[in-house]
Amino acid sequence: MPISPQTLDRLTSGLAHVIRSGRHLSVRAADSLYGDLPSFGWALLVPLEQDGEQRCSALAVRAGVDVSVVSRQLAALERAGYVERRPDPHDGRASLMRLTDEGVRALAVTRALRAEWAGTALADWDEDDARLLSGLLERLATDLDRASPA
């Protein structure tokens, strides 16, 4: 059975509200933890943690933004000591970026802050509801990625 227009409207409105709330939290967290660095730059640390060192172009693809945007963000993260670069041994014109120990620490601090916030926000939820929502959010993210225009 297809989803009704009313339910689709409620779903997209709720999702927009969650995104706005997340942006507000992200801005506050970035201001308090990371000073002048742009908050988007932190999204580049996670792929480096998960997949190891990689080229700026690979990070741009993963983040879904232009290489020039990622390059500027990486330069700021490098100046702050969260990432470092080295020449790509397969192509001397390119560099590989990797997470530093300070970058690992920054991710841990960010995760602790998020966990504290989520624990407070969801204090009245039970484990079953939280697991159900987690699974549905993962499914939604996958389906949105699949349906995203090229």
Secondary structure, 3 states (H helix, E strand, C coil): CCCCHHHHHHHHHHHHHHHHHHHHHHHHHHHHHHCCCCHHHHHHHHHHHHHCCECHHHHHHHHCCCHHHHHHHHHHHHHCCCEEEEEECCEEEEEEEEECHHHHHHHHHHHHHHHHHHHHHCCCCCHHHHHHHHHHHHHHHHHHHHHCCC
